[in-house]
Amino acid sequence: MAVTAASNTPAAFGTLLRAWRAARKVSQLELSLAATVSQRHLSFLESGRARPSRQMVLQLAETLEVPLRERNALLTAAGFAPFYRERSLDDAAMKPVRDALEQMLAHHQPYPAVVVDRDYDLVLANPAFDSLVGIAGDPAALWQACCGDRPRNLLRLTFHRDGVRPFIRNFDAVGPMMLARSWREAAARGGPIGGYLETLRQDPDIPPHWHTPDPSAPPPPVMPLELARGGMTLRLFAMIATFGTPYDVTTDELRVETFFPADAASEALLRARAAT
């Protein structure tokens, strides 16, 4: 959610808290009951008539399931130091996390797998994913065409007309699903990805209604993906995993996306490409 606080005052904290409550679609009464705080006190916090304690900020943020980066923003707005650290994966303290991620990607061979951050920037990828991109052409050239000097980004690779989009046979299914998920995440977390999604509104090849999906339509359990080039067809489905109990901003924002073959022919093709 792209909400920022201009200063560390009760009013600034109240503005952020009210915005998060609205984003989660809960009333003051519902939040007060869930967080075991009086509705009167919650009203005072949102209006800026009361200043929260550090514990109260963390308690409300936990109840609203606020992402860790934005929990730090709430603390700062209330006049407290950030609580959650943000470490690079190269930091010594993050070695267990990086090792675990690398093991997950290695164990998923010969099937593709990647680790991305909240903006879908590529953090790690296994060789099978590089091979998957290679179906659409030279991977280095594709990344350069889609991302230029920016970080390699999975959304840009998918939606750019010079990326893999021309080779996604079921793009009419993949596109709306990825956009719906991305808009939800941009609304919940904010970040640069929201700006990229806005630029996609100007793409004449992206139907406008893809940006406003039907909320009543039941989403499928997994995202199907069909890639085709020449006489080669690869049918996959994708799943996403996140850390359930993160205590670091970086870890909180990482996602592991794994791809599985949808039929025996696709499995054989993945194994053959991994063997070359």
N, C-alpha and C positions, 0 to 999 in steps of 0.2 A: 504494500500500500504506500503510495507516494505521498506521505504526510511528513512534514518536518516541523520542528519547533524552533522558533527564532531566538528563544532565550530560556534560561533555567528559572522559570517562575511558576507559581501555582497555576496561573492561567495557561501557560504553554503546556504544562503537563495535562491539564484538563482538556485542552483542545485535542491532544493526541489520544487521550483515553476515550474521549467521546467518539473520535473517528474510528478507533478500533472496535468499540462496542457496536457502532453502526455497521462496520464491515462484517462483523460476526452475526449481525441481525438479532441481537438480544436486547431486551429492555433493561432499564435501570433495575427494575425489580428482579428480573431473572438473574442479572449479574450479581446483585447484592446477595441473593439467596445462594448462588453457586460459590461465591467467594467468602461467604459468612461475614459480611459487613453490612451495616445498616444502609437502607436506601437513602436515608437523610444524609449520611456521611458521604456516600457515593455522589449524591447530587452536589454537595459542597465541593468535592474534589473536582468534578467536571466543570463547575462554574468558577473555580479558582478561589473560592471562599475559604478553602482549607488546604493545607500542604500535607502531602502524604509522607508517611515514614518510608524508609528504604524497603522494609519488609512488606509494606502494603503495596508498593509498586510491583515487587516481584510476585506477590500473591495474585494481584489483578491480572498481570501479564500471563501468568501460568493458567489462570482460569480462562482467559481469552485465547489461549494457545498462540500467543504472539511469537513470531520468529525471534531467535536470539539477537540478531543484529538490531531489530526494532525494540527489543527489551532494553538494550543499552541506550537507545534513543529516549525511551521513556524515563529511564533513570537519570540521564543527563538533563532532560527537561525539568525533572523534579529537583535538580540541584545535587545529585549524587554522581559519584564516579561510575563508569561502566563496570559491570560485574563479569561479563563473559569476554574472554580473550579471543582474538582472531590471529591464529598462527598459520604460517605457510606450511604446506605439506612437507617442505624441506626442513622445517624446524625439528630439532632432535626430539622434542616432546611429542611430535606428531608421527614419529617413526612407526609406532604400532598401527596407526591408522593407515599410513601409506602402505606398509607391508601387507595389511589385511586386504586393502583394495587391489594391490598387485597380484596377490594370491587368487582373489576372486576372478580377476580377468584372465589369469593364466589357466585356472581350472576350467574356465568356460570354453577354452579352445576345444575344437575348431570352430566354435560358434562365436559370432561377433559380440563384443561387449565394450562399453565405454563408461567413463566417469565424467560427469559434467557438473558445473556449478549452477547457481540460481539463474544465471543469464544464458545457460546452455553453452557456455564456453567449454571447449574440450580440455579436460584435466589429464586424463589417462585413456589409453585405448590399447586393446590387444591386437596382435597381427591379423586376426581374422576380420576385425573391423576395417583395417587398412585395405585388406583384400576386397571387402565388400564395396568400399568406395571405388576401388579400382575397376569394378564392373562398369562404372560410368565413364571411365577415362583415367588419365594420369592423375593420381591423387594430389600431388603437389600443385599441378596446374588448376585443378578444380578448387582447391582451398584458396589459391591466390585469386581466382576469378570471383569467388563468393565473398571472401573476407578481406582481401587486400592485405594491408599491414595490421589489421585488427587480429585479435586472438581467433583461432579456429573455432567456429561456432556451428553447432548442429542445426539450429533453426535456419541460419543463412544457407548452409549447405543444402538443406531440404527445399527451401522455397525459392532460392535464386534460379533464374531461368538458365544460367550457365553452370548450375550445380547438378545435383542428381534428379531434380524435378522432372526433366524430360524422360527419365528412365523408370519413374515410378508408375507402374501400370494402373494402380488403384489410387492415384493421387486424389480423386474425388472423395475417397474415404479417409485417406491419411491426412490431407490438408485440413479439413474441418476439425478433426480430432486433435491435431497438434495445436491449432489455433485456439480452440476452446480451452485446452489445458494451459497454454501459455498465457492467455488473458486472465485466467483464474489466478495463476501464480504471480503475474505482474500486479494484479489488484491486491494480493495478499502480502507481497514482499517488496514491491517497487523494483528499482534498479533499472539499468540501461535498456533491458529487454523491452520495456514498455515503449520506448522510443522507436525501436525497430518494428514493433508490431504496428505502430501508427504509420510507418512508411509503407507497410504492406497494404494498407487501405488504398494507397494510390496505384497499386499494381493492377492493371486491367485484366490480368489473367486470374486474379483471385476474386471469386464472387463475393460481393458485399455481405451477403447473408452468412458467409462463413464466420464473420467477426461477431455475429450475434446468434449463437446457436440456440436451438430450442431447449430450454431448461427441463422440459417435461420428457424429452426423448431419452430413453434409458441408454447409457453408454455401454458399449460392448466390454466384456471382461478383459480383453487384450487388444492391442492395436495391430491389425494385419498389415503386412507390407509385401508388395510384389514388385520386384525389380526385373526388368527385361531389356536385353540389348542383343540385337542380332537374333540368333537362335537360342540364346541363353535366357532362362526364366528361373528366378529364385523366389520362392514363397516363404516368408518368415512371419513370426509374430513377436512383438516386443513387450517387455515387462520392465517396471521401474521399482527399485528398492531404495529406501532412505534409512538413515540411522535413527533408531527408535529412541535413544536416550543420549543425545548429543549435549556436551557441555562446552563446546567451542563453536564460534561463529562459522568457521570454515567447515567443520564437520556437519553442522546443522544444515548447511546449504548444498552439500554434496549429494548427488544422486547417481546410482549405478543403473544403467540401462542395458539390459541383456536381450539378445535376439536368439530365437530358437527356430529350427526348420519346421515348416508347417506340413511337409510331406516327405516321403522317402527320397524322392528325386532331389529335393533341395538339400537334404542331409548329405547325400552322396556328393553333390556338387561342392558343398562347404568342405567336406573332408578331402576331396580331390584338390581344391584350391589351396588348402592348408599344407598339403603334401608337396606342392611344387615350390 
